[in-house]
Amino acid sequence: MRQAAPLLAPLLALACASAHPPSSAKSTKNPPTPARADKPAPAPRPPAFTMTKAMVPMRDGVKLETVIFSPVDAKKPLPVLFLRSPYGIPEDTSVLENPGTDALRADGYIYAVQNCRGRFGSEGTFVIDPPPHDPADPRGVDDATDAHDSIEWFVKNVPGNNGRVGMMGTSYGAWTATMALLEPHPALRVIVEEASPADEFTGDDFRHNGAFRLAYGFEYVARMETSKDANTVFSYGRSDLYDFFLDLGPLANVDTRHFHGKMPTWNDFVAHPNLDAFLERRAIVSHLRKATIPILNVAGWWDQEDFYGPFGIYATLEKSDAARKNHLVVGPWNHGGWGSPGRKLGAVDFGSDTGVHYRDKIVVPWLAHWLHDKPTEDQPEATIFETGTNRWRTFDRWPPEAGVTKKKLYLRADRALSFEPPTETGRGAADSYVSDPQNPVPFVPRPIQPLHTGSQWGTWMVQDQRFVDHRPDVLSFSTGPLDADLTVAGDIVAELFASTSGTDSDWIVKLIDVYPEGDPPPPEAQGDGEKPAEPAADMRGYQLMVASRVLRGRFRDSFAKPAPIPSGKVLRYAIDLETRAHTFRKGHRIMVQVQSTWFPVIDRNPQRYVESIFAAKESDYVAATQTIARSREAPSAIVLPVLSP
């Protein structure tokens, strides 16, 4: 939700994400190709759009800063594509005058980009993810009413519009587009939400299963609530975020040393450590009822910010989608990666330009159909890129049911994985490690860079996990080389039987595809004369995370009513590893890693139960022995949705 992608990129940014260059752009977009000396530079394009600034009035009198781009050569009235964002609006038309927008420009649109309340030139007060207003208050306002009132103004005041509006956005912009479903204007005909958050406590930006996403929450709050008129870059004064946050100590020191009670969202984190009515009201899935407007929900398999959201929105709307207006698209992307070529993410090559395919074959025709009445093939219910085999597939529902069998992959002795259940009995059939909050497992190799201005954040979820594979506080279990392809399609769950010597614990489980060893890659090719060839990545033995998740042990039974863990008692923990479509290829191995720290992407669990970790003291942080059972009575396993060939 917070990815700082350029405001408008190849497909009008395919979203309105943010106003400073992202880590994902650095890691997923090809570098510019130098012009050859024997080729003259192309002549600059003449301006294709006029730009108008407006302060659009809302029902409560607040005015929102908006820019409107109208094609200079329009031959007929055109629909409006509307994007809302808190990250700033374009300063000129150059964002639309590049080849990446040709597909949309060919169909013809008027573009409107708007700052949310209280950001930059917009009036009012900015609140991160404000809840919908009380339906009993006829004068209430929220992002749904702001979208409605803006569309009303566009239809009546923007010259050359045809009375149709589509909303689209990435991240926060996707959230504002999805909010429009709560009070849709009659002129709103289609929505494209790309990685909208859905529930900030369960699975999106700020918390995962109740575990706080420390580096992200800290950096985003500083970024958005330091100044109304800027996206503030926090100065850490350290070369390694690992050291910065470890030296920071308990979470209470964040406010004492840095925020001083001035950051409303941080204050909300502290005041609401458990799921309550305040947090439930801010989960958009608590308010969605029906897809009254066609909506395309877009997700990336390695989205480091809002993977949970589009699946949650899709699943919620699917419950009452008899009219088939609710659709899902998933590609091999990080947050915002659908706006890049999409062939590579980090070292992983998907064999084709998946972002280009999405733009040209899916979203442009989708918008043209609903806003221009262009004929198109029926959009499949779910269009899914299956990694491993690297192919697009379609399904009549997600997760699929036809051809899927739930199979348990068990943790076994000697750090093995097997589809055969364990035969050992007793407490001795287990493996242990010591989790020390003073020496937590880093989530990427150190030194760890700032998230939004460094180069690691956009690709950390495809990071080779060998950098932690042999740490004493990480358990790795593996199959042998597979003798046939194995495809998973759907929801994955870890059933962990575990005990701790402490009274609270985090349980982190990672499902990993281990590439085979073999000969080194071939030498670098010579290229095609236009640009040098990129060397093939050495993927021998590469440990690619396919799925990963954390569960804060205190929330094992309830997110609303946390409870201490009985010290030394073996309990069953069901850890939702979310959903995937991936083929483990013949010759690859399947690996499972278990650990209890993931720093500083997740804050440190003190491992001594306290009512709120935001109020924990230094003395509460203690080392604990964690034991993972693999006996017949306590058979830890990963439940895989195996798809028949």
Buried (B, 14 or more C-beta within 10 A) or exposed (E): BBBBBBBBBBBBBBBBBBBBBBBBBBBBBEEEEEEEEEEEEEEEEEEBBEBEEBEBBBBBEBBBBBBBBBBEEBEEEBBBBBBBBBBBBBEEBEBBBEEBBEBBBEBBBBBBBBBBBBBBBBBBEBBBBBBBBEEEEEEBBBBBBBBBBBBBBBBEEBEEBBEBBBBBBBBBBBBBBBBBBBBBBEBBBBBBBBBBBBBBBBBBBBBBBBBBBBBBBBBBBBBBBBEEEBBBBBEBEBEBBBBBBBEBBBBBEBBEEBBEEEBBBBBBBBEBBBBEEEBBBBBBBBBBEBBEBBBBBBBBBBBBBBBBBBBBBBBBBBEEBEEEBBBBBBBBBBBBBBBBBBBBBBBBBBEBBBBBBBBBEBBBBBBBBBBBEEEEEEBBBBBBBBBBBBBBBEBEEBBBEEEBEEBBBBBBBEBBBBEEEBEBEEEEBBBEBEBBBEBBBBBBEEBBBBBBBBEBBBBBBBBBBBBBBEBEBBBBBBBEEBEEBBBBBBBBBBBBBBBBBBBBBBBBBBBBBBBBEEEEEEEEEEEEEEEEEBEBBEBEBBBBBBBBBBBBBBBBEEBBEBBEBEBEEBBEBEBBBBBBBBBBBEBBBBBBBBBBBBBBBBBBBBBBBBEBBBEBEEEBBBBBBBBBBBBEEBBBBBBBBBBEE
